[in-house]
């Protein structure tokens, strides 16, 4: 099934709701230790969108930030009530990373890449997708893999 836009989602308690109005640029798995700790699982599943693709429709998410070793800031929006992380972005990037599990319908989400497999739980590595020991410096290959996936596996390209 190819979903139509907009797609909706929200936090665990329902206080924060959003809608996605543009097609995703890609989807990937991150196996880094930080994502493992943040999710309490083996990895996180993110979808990349243009930074103007997300509109909050209910609630007001709280913004958190941390300074990275590079000096850039990582900004995250979470529900103040249940602390579900909705999305994050680097201060200097024109995109946002949505936590795919916050979508109401995740049946169509298929990652095309996985990063930080050097930190992955051995049983959690997904075969058949692009794999990187760490985070790639250039996402060109990851973006191209999303565009090249079979049409039935991705979002509408409106």
N, C-alpha and C positions, 0 to 999 in steps of 0.2 A: 504494500500500500504506500502510495506517495501522499503524505498529508498536505493539506492546503494551508495557506497562511491567512490569517495569523494563527499561531500556536500559543496556547496559554500554559501557565504554570504558576508555581508558588511555593511557599515555605511549608514545613511540616505541620504547623498549627493552623495555617490558612489565613493568618493576619496579613501577610504580604502576598500580593498577586501581581502577575505581569503578563504581558503578551509580547510575542516575537513577531515582528512585521516584515522581516526580510529573511531570505534563505541563508542557511549557515554557509560559512566558508570552508569548514572542515570539522572533523570530530576526531579526538584522540584520547588515549589512555596515558596517564602519568603514574609511574611506579615509584616515584621518589619517596624518601622517608617522610618528608613533610606531608605529602598527600596521604600517605598511609596513616600517619598520626591524626591528621585533620579529619579523615573519613572513618577511622577505626576499621578500615578494611585493607585489602591488598593493593588498591589503586584508586584513582579518581578518574571519572569519565567527563571530559569537557567538550563543549562545542564552541567554536570560534565564530563570532558574528561581527559585523561592522558595529562600531560603538553606538550608532543611532538606531539599531535594530530592536532594542528592548525598551518597552514602555511600562512603567509601573501603573497598575490599574486600581490597586487597593493597598492600604498600609503605607508606611514610610520606613524603608529599610535603614538600618544604621550603617554608617561607613566606618571602616577600620583601615588603618594603613600601617605598613612596616617598611623600613628603609632597607633596601637590598645592598649587598656588598659593593655593587656598582655605583651606588648613590641614588639610583632610580627608586621610586616608591611603588610598592605593590598595594593597590587599593582594592578593598573587598566590600561588598554590600551584603549584609546579613539581616535576618529578622531579629529585632530586639527582644522578642518574646521567646522563641524556641531556638534561636541562634543558628538556624539553617543558613548555610552560605548559598546565596543565590548566584552571584557572579563576581568576578574580579577582573581587574585590568591593570596593566602597567601604566603609570602616569604618562609616559611618553609614547604609548602605542595608540593607534587609531581603531583598535579592536577590543572586544571584551570576550572573556571566557565564561560561558554559562555552565553551571553544574548541570549536566544533562539529566540527572535524576530528579531535578525540580520541575521538569516538564510534566504536564498531566498525562501525555501520551508519549512514552519512550519506545514504543514498539518499532519505530522506523529508524532509530539511531543505531548506526553501525560505525565504529571507529575504523579509520584507515591507517592509523599509526599508533605506536606506543613508544614512550620515552622513558629514560632512566631504567632500562632493563638491567643495568648494573646493580640496581637496588631492588629489583623485583623478587617477589616470592617465586621460586622456580615453577610451582604449579600454576601460577597466574599469568604466565607469558602466553599471549594469544598468537597462534601460528597464522601465517598467511597475510600479515599486514606489515607495513614498514616498521622497522625496529631500530632504535637508537640507544646506544649505551648511556648517553646523557641527553640533554635537550639540544636539538640541532640549532645551530646559529642562523640557519636559513630555512624558512618554512615552505619554500617554493615546491619542493617535492611532495610535502604533505598536502598542500593546497591542490596540486595537480592530481594526486591520488583521489581526492574527494570528487573532483570534476570528472574523473575517469571511471568512477564506480558505476555499476549497473543502475539504471534509472529507478528500478523498484526498491533500491536500498537507501534512497536519500530523500531529502526534502524537495518540495517544489522549487523550481528556479524562477520564481516571479520577481 
